Amino acid sequence: MTKQTPYAIIESGSKQYRVEVGDIIDVELFDCEEGKPVEFQNVLMLHDGTKVAVGAPCVDKAVVRAELLGAVRGPKVIAYKYKRRKNYHRKVGHRQDYQRVKITELVS
């Protein structure tokens, strides 16, 4: 049986992410200063390389620690409204703001 790399499934901003140590992910905005450590308490599943711990809904005493790298912006999304023969058209653009974090530690 081969040993897999440890990973966790966390929830942040009503979205779920599969993370390993060293991963860099973009999550929803939260209040924290750049360069400071961040802890994700909502760990839904934790795999330490040999065994799996599944929470109901969260794994007890499991924490994923990360470092806040900074704020980034997502890709621009264009919404275009149009009604034929009515001379009506609206073009609206949107860019979502995210926080980029680097996963440093998985604690069970």
C-alpha positions as CSV (number, residue, x, y, z in Angstrom):
1,M,0.0,0.0,0.0
2,T,1.5,3.3,-1.0
3,K,1.4,6.3,1.2
4,Q,-0.4,9.4,-0.2
5,T,0.4,13.0,0.6
6,P,-1.8,14.4,3.4
7,Y,-4.6,16.7,2.3
8,A,-7.7,18.3,3.8
9,I,-11.1,19.5,2.5
10,I,-11.9,22.9,4.0
11,E,-14.9,25.3,3.8
12,S,-14.4,29.0,3.4
13,G,-16.9,31.5,2.2
14,S,-19.5,28.8,1.5
15,K,-17.1,27.1,-1.0
16,Q,-15.1,23.9,-0.5
17,Y,-11.4,23.5,-1.3
18,R,-9.1,20.5,-1.4
19,V,-5.7,21.6,0.0
20,E,-2.3,20.2,0.6
21,V,0.7,21.8,2.3
22,G,2.3,24.3,0.0
23,D,-0.9,24.9,-2.1
24,I,-1.8,28.5,-3.0
25,I,-5.5,29.1,-3.3
26,D,-7.8,32.1,-3.7
27,V,-10.6,32.4,-1.1
28,E,-13.4,34.9,-0.4
29,L,-12.4,38.1,1.4
30,F,-12.0,38.2,5.2
31,D,-10.5,40.5,7.7
32,C,-6.8,39.9,8.2
33,E,-3.6,41.7,7.5
34,E,-1.2,40.6,4.8
35,G,1.6,38.3,5.9
36,K,-0.3,37.2,9.0
37,P,-1.2,33.6,9.8
38,V,-4.8,32.4,9.1
39,E,-6.6,29.4,10.6
40,F,-9.4,27.6,8.8
41,Q,-11.6,25.9,11.5
42,N,-14.2,24.3,9.1
43,V,-12.3,21.1,8.1
44,L,-14.7,18.8,6.5
45,M,-12.3,15.9,5.9
46,L,-8.7,15.2,6.8
47,H,-6.4,12.6,5.2
48,D,-3.1,12.2,7.0
49,G,-1.5,9.8,4.6
50,T,-2.8,6.6,6.0
51,K,-6.2,7.1,7.5
52,V,-9.2,9.4,6.8
53,A,-11.2,11.4,9.3
54,V,-14.6,12.6,8.0
55,G,-16.5,15.2,10.0
56,A,-20.1,15.4,10.8
57,P,-20.1,18.2,9.6
58,C,-16.6,19.2,10.8
59,V,-13.6,17.2,12.1
60,D,-13.1,17.8,15.8
61,K,-9.8,19.7,16.7
62,A,-8.7,19.8,13.1
63,V,-7.2,23.1,11.9
64,V,-5.6,24.1,8.6
65,R,-3.1,26.9,9.0
66,A,-2.2,29.3,6.2
67,E,-0.4,32.5,5.5
68,L,-2.1,35.4,3.8
69,L,-0.2,36.5,0.7
70,G,-2.4,39.4,-0.4
71,A,-5.5,40.5,-2.2
72,V,-6.0,39.6,-5.9
73,R,-8.7,40.2,-8.5
74,G,-10.4,37.5,-10.5
75,P,-11.0,37.6,-14.2
76,K,-13.4,40.1,-15.7
77,V,-16.9,38.8,-16.4
78,I,-19.1,40.6,-18.9
79,A,-22.9,40.6,-18.7
80,Y,-24.7,41.9,-21.8
81,K,-28.4,42.6,-21.8
82,Y,-30.2,43.1,-25.1
83,K,-33.7,43.4,-26.3
84,R,-34.2,43.2,-30.0
85,R,-36.0,46.0,-32.0
86,K,-36.2,48.2,-28.8
87,N,-32.8,50.0,-29.0
88,Y,-32.0,48.6,-25.6
89,H,-28.6,47.2,-24.6
90,R,-26.5,47.3,-21.5
91,K,-23.0,46.1,-21.0
92,V,-21.8,45.5,-17.4
93,G,-18.4,44.2,-16.3
94,H,-17.5,42.7,-12.9
95,R,-14.3,41.6,-11.2
96,Q,-14.4,39.7,-8.0
97,D,-11.9,40.4,-5.2
98,Y,-10.1,37.4,-3.6
99,Q,-7.5,36.8,-0.9
100,R,-4.6,34.6,-1.9
101,V,-3.4,32.2,0.9
102,K,-0.6,29.7,1.1
103,I,-1.3,26.5,3.1
104,T,1.4,26.0,5.7
105,E,0.2,23.2,8.0
106,L,-2.5,20.6,8.5
107,V,-3.2,19.9,12.2
108,S,-5.3,17.0,13.3
